[in-house]
């Protein structure tokens, strides 16, 4: 484990990919700003002294690690950087972060390739709580395919995620061209020439070059044995042996990867020459097999490129490879890696065998993991594993059990499990009970709407020009919007940028919003308050309060919740709001409000424990449900340009 000030960090030591070294020894081109840089840096500024998680997701060599490094050194130069080199050092890293916090030094926990720190030997709920208490910044990266395959994990749920695109945008390419004109660099010139087919970062790291070379190596007078060594390493890594592979293992297995039945017809080169070919850097950048410790690892770009050509499937990897990794991967974290790899390839038989030793050791995290893995194929089996985890005291499995029953359309049982999870301290389940709805208790007699007109009575007598919220309904809704916005402003003065929750850090109305908003900054919260104010102004101007953005949708749901309760709980106050306004038979028809004021109610999915991740437009639930991007950072972007609010309207004092 390495510990030093952020300002002293070396990008290459933090696993930023090299580029071809120039004559002056420069192995790292000048950084070209990416489109997501401002958002990543703003997020780091927000959590710099409050703690939090930022996760950059993207393909291999997309530029995730460089983006994270540049943002960290720009925003957090005085923080203490804590870099575990392996999952086995994670406990010491958490201890160091807590120690630094107690001495008054804020820390950054650097988790490049974060997935390796999330298994049974990785970060536990206790570790995560300790890091949050220490207000540690956790900055990580993860390859896109691994993010999609990863079962639910609390650290990922807490993270603010940013996608680093493999192919660069026109604006990013334009910035690269400007930089090339001011500081000529042959590496960047070559990358720009191929920018339509490959990302700038992946070309700088020679990824496409290595992939092409590997694909053409298995020929007579080529490097068929070298290619066989690389393909062996690729398959072993895809099967879950993600740590450096012993050379003797590659030597033992690679013959089966030589093409043809008669392996000698292709005249493979000697083993020593094959090994040199596979481990020699191209242009002094990187190699197909990367030496690390006493072994070799395949360049991760090759794994992603292979899976772009062939999707994971039960037939992707030879049976012999599965048997080898089950025999070799004896450590706890290795068993977990193998199980996840098997799950990704629809091989639950292999996943179960991989985790069986941990089951026999009564490992609670393994019980939960098996519940998650079986949920897709055998819900009965999944329930049994979740129950074993719950019996062992696992709080997260209470929520996961609720999710499973919700997906089985057994909402009553799901709610029961969510209740137990909430009582045990699970924040997501606690938030579920703040779901804004309509108070359906009987309306007090003094506010009861008059009877609906008989058919022979003209509707004109009821001044019903539009089928929508009545004047009295809108008056109370306006009052609710004003009351909530005033209370929220008072809370904002107290909490500022501080994270909120439902316990010691409760703050009306911000703690009542979905969990994904709890760590937003004061500026975001000011914009949320303005959503209540803008909708109230619509009513005062004689318009229906139709939301123009996601934030306004949430504000209106909350206001309807409060308005419907006010009618029931405080009829005297409500009577003062509607004094002089004629009653109507559709007064307090809140369901009508939901029907005519909203295009949809998708934003309420954010309260549902089963829908964690739906806010991300790339998440499978988001795509299945066809919802908009519900991530907090996009809440105030207008749905349509023609209905957008005046961006210069400012904020009320």
C-alpha positions as CSV (number, residue, x, y, z in Angstrom):
1,X,0.0,0.0,0.0
2,X,1.2,3.5,-0.9
3,X,0.4,6.6,1.1
4,X,1.5,10.1,0.1
5,X,0.1,13.6,-0.7
6,X,-2.0,13.8,-3.9
7,X,0.3,16.5,-5.2
8,X,3.1,13.9,-5.3
9,X,1.2,11.4,-7.3
10,X,2.8,9.9,-10.4
11,X,0.2,9.1,-13.1
12,X,2.1,6.1,-14.4
13,X,2.4,4.6,-10.9
14,X,-1.4,5.0,-10.6
15,X,-1.8,2.8,-13.8
16,X,-2.4,5.6,-16.3
17,X,-1.6,3.9,-19.7
18,X,1.7,4.8,-21.3
19,X,2.0,6.2,-24.8
20,X,5.0,5.8,-27.1
21,X,8.0,7.4,-25.4
22,X,9.5,10.3,-27.4
23,X,13.2,11.0,-27.7
24,X,13.0,13.4,-24.8
25,X,11.7,10.5,-22.5
26,X,8.1,11.7,-22.5
27,X,5.9,8.7,-22.0
28,X,2.7,10.6,-21.3
29,X,1.2,13.2,-23.7
30,X,-0.2,16.4,-22.4
31,X,-3.7,16.0,-21.1
32,X,-6.6,16.9,-23.5
33,X,-9.7,18.0,-21.5
34,X,-12.6,15.6,-21.8
35,X,-16.2,16.7,-21.9
36,X,-17.0,15.2,-18.5
37,X,-14.1,17.0,-16.7
38,X,-16.1,19.9,-15.3
39,X,-18.8,17.6,-13.9
40,X,-16.2,15.2,-12.3
41,X,-14.2,18.1,-10.8
42,X,-17.4,19.7,-9.5
43,X,-18.3,16.4,-7.8
44,X,-14.9,16.1,-6.2
45,X,-15.1,19.7,-4.9
46,X,-18.5,19.0,-3.4
47,X,-17.3,15.9,-1.5
48,X,-13.8,17.1,-0.8
49,X,-14.4,17.5,2.9
50,X,-17.7,15.7,3.3
51,X,-16.6,12.4,1.7
52,X,-18.3,10.4,-1.0
53,X,-17.7,8.2,-4.0
54,X,-16.9,9.1,-7.6
55,X,-16.8,6.3,-10.1
56,X,-15.6,6.6,-13.7
57,X,-16.8,3.9,-16.0
58,X,-15.7,3.1,-19.6
59,X,-14.0,0.7,-21.9
60,X,-10.3,-0.2,-21.4
61,X,-8.0,2.6,-22.5
62,X,-11.0,5.0,-22.8
63,X,-9.1,7.4,-20.5
64,X,-10.8,6.8,-17.2
65,X,-7.7,6.7,-15.0
66,X,-6.1,9.7,-16.6
67,X,-9.4,11.7,-16.2
68,X,-9.6,10.7,-12.6
69,X,-5.9,11.5,-11.9
70,X,-6.2,15.0,-13.6
71,X,-9.4,15.8,-11.7
72,X,-7.9,14.6,-8.3
73,X,-4.6,16.6,-8.7
74,X,-6.5,19.7,-9.8
75,X,-9.1,19.7,-7.0
76,X,-7.6,17.8,-4.1
77,X,-3.8,18.4,-4.1
78,X,-3.5,18.7,-0.3
79,X,-5.4,15.4,0.4
80,X,-3.6,12.3,1.5
81,X,-3.7,9.7,-1.2
82,X,-4.1,6.0,-0.1
83,X,-3.5,3.4,-2.8
84,X,-4.0,-0.3,-2.0
85,X,-2.2,-2.4,-4.5
86,X,-4.3,-5.5,-3.9
87,X,-7.6,-6.3,-2.2
88,X,-5.7,-7.9,0.7
89,X,-4.4,-4.4,1.6
90,X,-7.9,-2.9,1.7
91,X,-8.3,-3.3,5.5
92,X,-5.1,-1.4,6.1
93,X,-6.2,1.3,3.6
94,X,-9.5,1.8,5.5
95,X,-7.6,2.0,8.8
96,X,-5.2,4.6,7.3
97,X,-8.1,6.7,6.0
98,X,-9.7,6.7,9.4
99,X,-6.4,7.6,11.1
100,X,-5.8,10.4,8.7
101,X,-9.2,11.8,9.4
102,X,-8.7,11.8,13.1
103,X,-5.4,13.7,12.6
104,X,-7.3,16.3,10.6
105,X,-6.0,15.3,7.2
106,X,-8.6,14.5,4.5
107,X,-8.0,11.4,2.5
108,X,-8.6,10.0,-1.0
109,X,-8.9,6.2,-1.4
110,X,-7.8,5.4,-4.9
111,X,-9.6,2.3,-6.3
112,X,-8.5,1.8,-9.9
113,X,-10.3,-1.2,-11.3
114,X,-12.8,-0.9,-8.4
115,X,-14.4,-4.3,-9.1
116,X,-11.5,-6.1,-7.5
117,X,-12.3,-4.4,-4.1
118,X,-16.0,-5.4,-4.0
119,X,-15.9,-9.1,-3.5
120,X,-16.2,-11.1,-0.2
121,X,-12.7,-9.8,0.9
122,X,-13.5,-6.3,-0.3
123,X,-15.2,-3.4,1.3
124,X,-17.9,-4.4,3.8
125,X,-20.8,-2.3,5.0
126,X,-18.8,-1.6,8.1
127,X,-15.8,-0.4,6.0
128,X,-18.1,1.8,3.9
129,X,-19.6,3.3,7.1
130,X,-16.2,3.9,8.5
131,X,-15.0,5.7,5.4
132,X,-18.2,7.8,5.3
133,X,-17.7,8.7,9.0
134,X,-14.1,9.7,8.2
135,X,-15.4,11.7,5.2
136,X,-13.0,10.0,2.9
137,X,-13.2,10.6,-0.9
138,X,-13.3,7.3,-2.8
139,X,-12.2,7.7,-6.4
140,X,-12.5,4.7,-8.6
141,X,-12.7,3.4,-12.1
142,X,-14.3,0.3,-13.6
143,X,-14.5,-1.1,-17.1
144,X,-18.0,-0.9,-18.6
145,X,-18.6,-4.6,-19.1
146,X,-17.6,-5.4,-15.5
147,X,-20.0,-2.6,-14.3
148,X,-22.9,-4.3,-16.1
149,X,-22.0,-7.7,-14.8
150,X,-21.5,-6.6,-11.2
151,X,-24.2,-7.7,-8.7
152,X,-25.6,-5.0,-6.4
153,X,-23.0,-3.5,-4.1
154,X,-23.5,-0.7,-1.6
155,X,-20.3,1.2,-2.7
156,X,-21.5,1.4,-6.3
157,X,-25.0,2.5,-5.1
158,X,-23.4,5.4,-3.3
159,X,-21.2,6.4,-6.2
160,X,-21.8,9.3,-8.5
161,X,-21.0,7.7,-11.8
162,X,-19.5,9.3,-14.9
163,X,-19.0,7.6,-18.3
164,X,-15.8,8.1,-20.1
165,X,-16.6,7.4,-23.8
166,X,-14.2,5.3,-25.8
167,X,-14.8,7.3,-29.0
168,X,-14.1,10.9,-28.5
169,X,-16.8,13.6,-29.2
170,X,-16.4,16.2,-31.9
171,X,-15.6,18.8,-29.2
172,X,-12.9,16.6,-27.7
173,X,-11.4,15.9,-31.0
174,X,-11.4,19.6,-31.8
175,X,-9.5,20.3,-28.5
176,X,-7.0,17.7,-29.5
177,X,-6.4,19.4,-32.9
178,X,-5.9,22.7,-31.2
179,X,-3.4,21.2,-28.8
180,X,-1.6,19.5,-31.7
181,X,-1.2,22.8,-33.5
182,X,0.3,24.5,-30.4
183,X,2.4,21.5,-29.2
184,X,3.2,19.1,-32.1
185,X,3.2,15.5,-31.0
186,X,3.5,12.6,-33.5
187,X,1.6,10.3,-31.2
188,X,-1.4,12.6,-31.1
189,X,-1.2,13.2,-34.9
190,X,-1.5,9.4,-35.5
191,X,-4.4,9.2,-33.0
192,X,-6.3,12.0,-34.7
193,X,-5.9,10.3,-38.1
194,X,-7.8,7.3,-36.7
195,X,-10.3,9.2,-34.5
196,X,-13.3,8.0,-36.5
197,X,-12.6,4.4,-35.7
198,X,-10.8,4.5,-32.4
199,X,-10.7,6.6,-29.3
200,X,-7.7,9.0,-29.0
201,X,-6.7,7.4,-25.7
202,X,-6.8,3.9,-26.9
203,X,-4.7,4.7,-29.9
204,X,-2.2,6.5,-27.7
205,X,-2.0,3.3,-25.7
206,X,-1.5,1.2,-28.9
207,X,-4.6,-0.9,-28.2
208,X,-5.9,-1.2,-31.8
209,X,-2.3,-1.9,-33.0
210,X,-1.9,-4.8,-30.6
211,X,-5.4,-6.2,-31.4
212,X,-4.7,-6.2,-35.1
213,X,-1.2,-7.8,-34.6
214,X,-2.7,-10.6,-32.4
215,X,-5.3,-11.3,-35.0
216,X,-2.8,-11.8,-37.8
217,X,-0.1,-13.7,-35.8
218,X,-1.3,-17.3,-36.1
219,X,0.2,-18.0,-39.5
220,X,3.3,-19.8,-40.9
221,X,6.3,-17.6,-40.4
222,X,4.2,-15.5,-38.0
223,X,4.1,-15.8,-34.2
224,X,1.5,-18.6,-33.7
225,X,2.9,-19.8,-30.4
226,X,3.1,-16.2,-29.1
227,X,-0.5,-15.7,-30.0
228,X,-1.4,-18.9,-28.3
229,X,0.2,-17.7,-25.1
230,X,-1.8,-14.5,-25.3
231,X,-5.1,-16.3,-26.1
232,X,-4.5,-18.6,-23.1
233,X,-4.0,-15.7,-20.8
234,X,-7.1,-13.9,-22.2
235,X,-9.3,-16.9,-21.6
236,X,-7.9,-17.5,-18.1
237,X,-8.6,-13.9,-17.2
238,X,-12.1,-14.0,-18.6
239,X,-12.7,-17.1,-16.5
240,X,-11.8,-15.2,-13.3
241,X,-8.1,-15.6,-12.8
242,X,-7.5,-11.8,-12.9
243,X,-4.2,-11.8,-11.1
244,X,-0.8,-12.3,-12.7
245,X,-0.6,-15.8,-14.3
246,X,2.4,-18.0,-13.8
247,X,4.5,-18.6,-16.9
248,X,4.5,-22.3,-16.3
249,X,0.7,-22.3,-16.5
250,X,0.7,-20.6,-19.8
251,X,3.3,-23.0,-21.1
252,X,1.2,-25.9,-19.9
253,X,-2.0,-24.8,-21.6
254,X,-1.1,-22.8,-24.7
255,X,-0.7,-25.8,-27.1
256,X,-4.4,-26.2,-27.4
257,X,-4.6,-22.6,-28.8
258,X,-2.3,-23.4,-31.7
259,X,-4.4,-23.6,-34.9
260,X,-5.2,-26.8,-36.7
261,X,-5.1,-30.5,-35.7
262,X,-1.5,-31.0,-36.5
263,X,0.1,-28.2,-34.5
264,X,3.5,-28.5,-36.2
265,X,2.3,-27.8,-39.7
266,X,2.1,-24.1,-38.8
267,X,5.7,-24.3,-37.7
268,X,5.3,-22.5,-34.3
269,X,8.3,-20.5,-33.1
270,X,10.3,-21.7,-30.1
271,X,8.7,-21.0,-26.7
272,X,11.4,-18.5,-25.6
273,X,10.9,-16.5,-28.8
274,X,7.1,-16.6,-28.4
275,X,7.4,-15.3,-24.9
276,X,9.6,-12.5,-26.0
277,X,7.2,-11.6,-28.8
278,X,4.2,-11.5,-26.3
279,X,6.0,-9.5,-23.7
280,X,7.9,-7.0,-25.8
281,X,6.4,-3.4,-25.7
282,X,5.3,-2.0,-29.0
283,X,6.7,1.5,-29.5
284,X,7.9,1.3,-25.9
285,X,4.2,1.6,-24.8
286,X,2.6,-1.6,-23.7
287,X,2.6,-5.3,-24.6
288,X,0.2,-8.1,-25.1
289,X,1.3,-9.8,-21.9
290,X,2.2,-7.4,-19.1
291,X,4.7,-8.5,-16.5
292,X,3.5,-8.0,-13.0
293,X,5.1,-9.5,-9.9
294,X,6.1,-13.1,-10.8
295,X,3.6,-13.5,-13.6
296,X,1.9,-12.1,-16.6
297,X,-1.4,-10.4,-17.3
298,X,-3.1,-9.9,-20.6
299,X,-3.4,-6.2,-21.6
300,X,-7.0,-5.4,-20.6
301,X,-7.7,-3.8,-23.9
302,X,-7.4,-7.2,-25.6
303,X,-10.1,-8.6,-23.3
304,X,-12.6,-5.8,-24.1
305,X,-11.8,-6.0,-27.8
306,X,-12.4,-9.8,-27.8
307,X,-15.7,-9.3,-26.1
308,X,-16.7,-6.7,-28.6
309,X,-16.3,-9.4,-31.2
310,X,-17.9,-12.2,-29.2
311,X,-20.5,-11.8,-26.5
312,X,-20.2,-13.8,-23.2
313,X,-22.0,-17.1,-23.5
314,X,-21.8,-20.7,-22.1
315,X,-19.6,-21.7,-25.0
316,X,-17.2,-18.7,-24.9
317,X,-14.5,-20.5,-22.8
318,X,-13.4,-24.2,-23.1
319,X,-14.4,-26.6,-20.3
320,X,-10.7,-27.2,-19.6
321,X,-10.2,-23.5,-18.7
322,X,-13.1,-23.6,-16.2
323,X,-11.6,-26.7,-14.5
324,X,-8.1,-25.1,-14.4
325,X,-9.4,-21.8,-12.8
326,X,-11.4,-23.8,-10.2
327,X,-8.3,-25.8,-9.3
328,X,-6.0,-22.8,-9.3
329,X,-8.2,-20.1,-7.8
330,X,-8.2,-21.2,-4.2
331,X,-8.2,-17.9,-2.4
332,X,-11.4,-16.3,-1.2
333,X,-11.4,-13.3,-3.6
334,X,-10.4,-15.6,-6.5
335,X,-13.5,-17.8,-5.9
336,X,-15.7,-14.8,-6.1
337,X,-14.0,-13.6,-9.3
338,X,-14.6,-17.0,-10.9
339,X,-18.2,-17.1,-9.8
340,X,-18.9,-13.6,-11.4
341,X,-17.2,-14.7,-14.6
342,X,-19.2,-17.9,-14.7
343,X,-22.4,-15.9,-14.0
344,X,-21.6,-13.5,-16.9
345,X,-21.4,-16.5,-19.2
346,X,-24.6,-18.2,-18.0
347,X,-22.6,-20.9,-16.2
348,X,-24.3,-21.1,-12.8
349,X,-23.0,-24.6,-12.4
350,X,-19.4,-23.3,-12.4
351,X,-20.4,-20.3,-10.1
352,X,-21.8,-22.7,-7.5
353,X,-18.7,-24.9,-7.6
354,X,-16.5,-21.8,-7.2
355,X,-18.4,-20.6,-4.1
356,X,-19.0,-23.9,-2.5
357,X,-15.9,-23.8,-0.3
358,X,-17.0,-20.4,1.1
359,X,-20.5,-21.8,1.7
360,X,-19.0,-24.6,3.7
361,X,-17.1,-21.9,5.7
362,X,-20.5,-20.2,6.5
363,X,-19.4,-17.0,4.7
364,X,-22.3,-14.5,4.9
365,X,-21.2,-12.4,1.9
366,X,-21.2,-15.6,-0.1
367,X,-24.8,-16.4,0.9
368,X,-25.9,-13.0,-0.3
369,X,-23.9,-13.3,-3.6
370,X,-25.5,-16.6,-4.4
371,X,-28.9,-15.1,-3.8
372,X,-28.1,-12.4,-6.3
373,X,-26.6,-14.8,-8.8
374,X,-29.5,-17.2,-8.6
375,X,-32.2,-14.6,-8.8
376,X,-32.1,-14.5,-12.6
377,X,-32.6,-18.3,-13.1
378,X,-34.1,-19.8,-9.9
379,X,-35.9,-17.5,-7.5
380,X,-36.6,-20.4,-5.0
381,X,-32.9,-21.0,-4.7
382,X,-32.3,-17.3,-4.4
383,X,-34.7,-16.9,-1.5
384,X,-33.0,-19.7,0.3
385,X,-29.6,-18.0,0.0
386,X,-30.9,-14.6,1.0
387,X,-32.6,-16.1,4.0
388,X,-29.3,-17.7,5.1
389,X,-27.6,-14.3,4.8
390,X,-30.4,-12.7,6.8
391,X,-30.1,-15.3,9.5
392,X,-26.4,-14.5,9.7
393,X,-27.3,-10.8,10.3
394,X,-26.8,-9.3,6.8
395,X,-28.8,-6.1,6.5
396,X,-28.5,-5.6,2.8
397,X,-30.1,-9.0,2.1
398,X,-33.2,-7.8,3.8
399,X,-33.6,-5.2,1.0
400,X,-32.6,-7.7,-1.6
401,X,-35.2,-10.1,-0.4
402,X,-37.8,-7.3,-0.8
403,X,-36.5,-6.7,-4.3
404,X,-36.9,-10.3,-5.2
405,X,-40.5,-10.5,-4.0
406,X,-41.3,-7.2,-5.7
407,X,-40.1,-8.6,-9.0
408,X,-42.4,-11.6,-8.3
409,X,-45.3,-9.1,-8.0
410,X,-45.8,-9.9,-4.4
411,X,-45.8,-6.3,-3.2
412,X,-47.2,-7.1,0.3
413,X,-44.3,-9.4,1.1
414,X,-41.8,-7.0,-0.5
415,X,-43.0,-4.2,1.7
416,X,-42.6,-6.4,4.8
417,X,-39.0,-7.0,3.9
418,X,-38.4,-3.4,3.1
419,X,-39.8,-2.5,6.6
420,X,-37.4,-4.9,8.3
421,X,-34.5,-3.5,6.2
422,X,-35.5,0.1,7.2
423,X,-35.7,-0.8,10.9
424,X,-32.2,-2.4,10.6
425,X,-30.8,0.9,9.2
426,X,-30.8,0.4,5.4
427,X,-31.0,3.9,3.9
428,X,-32.6,2.9,0.6
429,X,-35.4,1.1,2.4
430,X,-35.9,4.0,4.8
431,X,-36.2,6.3,1.8
432,X,-38.9,4.0,0.4
433,X,-41.2,5.1,3.2
434,X,-40.9,8.8,2.2
435,X,-42.6,8.0,-1.2
436,X,-44.8,11.1,-1.9
437,X,-48.4,10.0,-2.5
438,X,-52.0,11.2,-1.9
439,X,-53.6,11.3,1.5
440,X,-56.7,9.3,1.0
441,X,-58.3,9.7,4.5
442,X,-61.8,11.2,4.5
443,X,-62.0,15.0,4.0
444,X,-63.5,16.9,7.0
445,X,-67.1,17.8,6.7
446,X,-66.4,21.6,6.5
447,X,-64.3,21.1,3.4
448,X,-66.3,18.3,1.8
449,X,-67.0,19.1,-1.9
450,X,-70.6,19.7,-2.9
451,X,-72.5,16.9,-4.6
452,X,-71.9,16.5,-8.3
453,X,-74.5,18.1,-10.5
454,X,-77.4,15.9,-11.6
455,X,-77.5,15.2,-15.3
456,X,-80.4,17.6,-15.8
457,X,-78.3,20.5,-14.3
458,X,-76.2,22.3,-16.8
459,X,-72.5,21.9,-16.3
460,X,-72.2,25.6,-17.1
461,X,-73.7,26.4,-13.7
462,X,-70.4,25.0,-12.2
463,X,-68.1,27.2,-14.2
464,X,-66.2,24.2,-15.4
465,X,-64.4,25.5,-18.5
466,X,-61.6,23.0,-18.3
467,X,-61.5,19.5,-16.9
468,X,-58.6,20.0,-14.5
469,X,-57.8,21.0,-11.0
470,X,-60.4,23.3,-9.4
471,X,-59.7,26.8,-8.2
472,X,-59.8,25.7,-4.5
473,X,-57.5,22.7,-5.3
474,X,-55.0,25.0,-6.9
475,X,-55.2,27.5,-4.1
476,X,-54.2,24.8,-1.6
477,X,-51.6,23.4,-3.9
478,X,-50.1,26.9,-4.3
479,X,-50.0,27.3,-0.5
480,X,-48.3,23.9,-0.1
481,X,-45.6,24.8,-2.6
482,X,-44.9,28.1,-0.8
483,X,-44.8,26.4,2.6
484,X,-42.5,23.6,1.5
485,X,-40.1,26.1,-0.4
486,X,-39.9,28.3,2.7
487,X,-39.1,25.4,5.0
488,X,-36.6,24.0,2.5
489,X,-34.8,27.4,2.4
490,X,-34.5,27.3,6.2
491,X,-33.0,23.8,6.1
492,X,-30.6,24.9,3.3
493,X,-29.2,27.7,5.5
494,X,-28.4,25.1,8.2
495,X,-26.9,22.3,6.1
496,X,-25.3,23.9,3.1
497,X,-23.3,21.3,1.2
498,X,-23.4,18.7,4.0
499,X,-24.8,15.2,3.2
500,X,-28.2,14.4,4.7
501,X,-29.9,11.2,5.8
502,X,-32.9,10.2,7.9
503,X,-31.2,10.0,11.2
504,X,-28.8,12.5,12.8
505,X,-28.5,14.5,9.5
506,X,-32.2,14.9,8.7
507,X,-33.1,18.1,6.9
508,X,-36.6,18.9,5.5
509,X,-37.2,18.6,2.5
510,X,-33.9,17.3,1.3
511,X,-33.9,14.1,3.4
512,X,-37.3,13.3,2.0
513,X,-36.0,13.2,-1.6
514,X,-34.6,10.0,-3.0
515,X,-31.3,8.7,-1.6
516,X,-29.4,9.5,-4.8
517,X,-29.8,13.2,-4.0
518,X,-28.6,13.1,-0.4
519,X,-25.1,14.2,-1.2
520,X,-25.9,17.0,-3.6
521,X,-24.4,20.4,-2.9
522,X,-26.0,23.7,-1.8
523,X,-26.3,25.0,-5.4
524,X,-28.2,21.9,-6.4
525,X,-30.5,22.3,-3.4
526,X,-31.1,26.0,-4.2
527,X,-32.3,24.9,-7.7
528,X,-34.6,22.3,-6.1
529,X,-36.1,25.0,-3.9
530,X,-36.7,27.2,-7.0
531,X,-38.7,24.3,-8.5
532,X,-41.3,24.7,-5.7
533,X,-41.3,28.5,-6.2
534,X,-41.7,28.3,-10.0
535,X,-44.7,26.0,-9.8
536,X,-46.3,28.3,-7.2
537,X,-45.7,31.3,-9.5
538,X,-47.5,29.4,-12.3
539,X,-50.6,29.1,-10.2
540,X,-50.5,32.7,-9.2
541,X,-50.2,33.6,-12.9
542,X,-53.4,31.6,-13.6
543,X,-51.6,28.7,-15.2
544,X,-51.7,25.0,-14.3
545,X,-48.4,24.0,-12.6
546,X,-47.1,21.7,-15.3
547,X,-43.5,20.5,-14.6
548,X,-40.9,21.6,-17.1
549,X,-38.1,19.4,-15.7
550,X,-37.5,16.4,-13.4
551,X,-36.9,18.6,-10.4
552,X,-40.3,20.2,-10.8
553,X,-41.9,16.8,-11.2
554,X,-40.6,15.8,-7.8
555,X,-41.5,19.2,-6.3
556,X,-45.1,18.8,-7.5
557,X,-45.4,15.2,-6.2
558,X,-44.2,16.4,-2.8
559,X,-46.6,19.4,-2.9
560,X,-49.6,17.2,-3.7
561,X,-48.6,14.9,-0.8
562,X,-48.5,17.9,1.6
563,X,-51.6,19.6,0.2
564,X,-53.8,16.5,0.4
565,X,-52.6,16.0,4.1
566,X,-53.3,19.7,4.9
567,X,-56.9,19.3,3.7
568,X,-57.4,16.4,6.1
569,X,-55.3,17.6,9.1
570,X,-55.8,21.4,9.2
571,X,-59.2,22.3,7.7
572,X,-59.1,25.7,9.5
573,X,-55.9,26.7,7.8
574,X,-57.1,25.4,4.4
575,X,-60.3,27.3,4.8
576,X,-58.3,30.5,5.1
577,X,-56.5,29.7,1.8
578,X,-59.7,29.2,-0.1
579,X,-61.8,31.9,1.5
580,X,-64.0,33.5,-1.2
581,X,-63.3,30.8,-3.8
582,X,-66.5,28.9,-4.8
583,X,-66.6,25.2,-4.0
584,X,-66.7,22.6,-6.7
585,X,-67.7,19.0,-6.8
586,X,-64.2,18.0,-7.9
587,X,-62.4,19.9,-5.1
588,X,-59.5,17.8,-3.7
589,X,-59.4,15.4,-6.6
590,X,-55.7,14.8,-6.3
591,X,-55.7,11.8,-8.7
592,X,-57.0,14.2,-11.4
593,X,-54.0,16.4,-10.7
594,X,-51.7,13.4,-11.1
595,X,-53.4,12.6,-14.4
596,X,-53.5,16.0,-16.1
597,X,-50.4,17.8,-14.6
598,X,-47.8,15.1,-15.3
599,X,-46.7,13.4,-18.5
600,X,-45.6,10.4,-16.4
601,X,-44.6,9.5,-12.8
602,X,-41.3,7.9,-13.7
603,X,-39.4,10.0,-11.2
604,X,-41.1,8.1,-8.3
605,X,-39.2,5.0,-9.3
606,X,-36.3,6.6,-7.5
607,X,-37.9,5.8,-4.2
608,X,-38.3,2.1,-5.0
609,X,-35.6,-0.2,-3.6
610,X,-36.0,-2.6,-6.5
611,X,-35.2,0.1,-9.0
612,X,-31.7,1.2,-7.8
613,X,-29.7,2.3,-10.8
614,X,-32.8,3.1,-13.0
615,X,-31.7,6.8,-13.0
616,X,-28.8,5.9,-15.4
617,X,-29.9,5.9,-19.0
618,X,-27.6,3.0,-19.7
619,X,-29.0,0.8,-16.9
620,X,-31.1,-2.2,-18.1
621,X,-34.0,-1.1,-15.9
622,X,-34.0,2.4,-17.5
623,X,-34.0,0.9,-21.0
624,X,-36.6,-1.7,-20.1
625,X,-39.0,0.9,-18.7
626,X,-38.1,3.5,-21.3
627,X,-37.5,6.3,-18.7
628,X,-35.6,9.5,-19.1
629,X,-32.2,10.1,-17.5
630,X,-33.1,10.6,-13.9
631,X,-29.6,11.2,-12.5
632,X,-29.6,14.1,-10.0
633,X,-27.3,16.3,-12.1
634,X,-29.9,16.4,-14.9
635,X,-32.9,17.2,-12.8
636,X,-33.1,20.8,-13.8
637,X,-32.5,20.5,-17.5
638,X,-35.8,21.4,-19.4
639,X,-37.8,18.6,-21.0
640,X,-38.5,20.8,-24.1
641,X,-36.9,24.0,-25.3
642,X,-40.2,25.8,-25.9
643,X,-41.4,25.3,-22.3
644,X,-38.0,26.1,-20.6
645,X,-37.9,28.6,-17.8
646,X,-36.0,31.8,-18.2
647,X,-32.4,30.8,-17.3
648,X,-31.7,34.4,-16.0
649,X,-34.7,34.5,-13.6
650,X,-32.4,34.1,-10.6
651,X,-33.3,33.0,-7.1
652,X,-35.6,34.4,-4.5
653,X,-33.9,35.8,-1.4
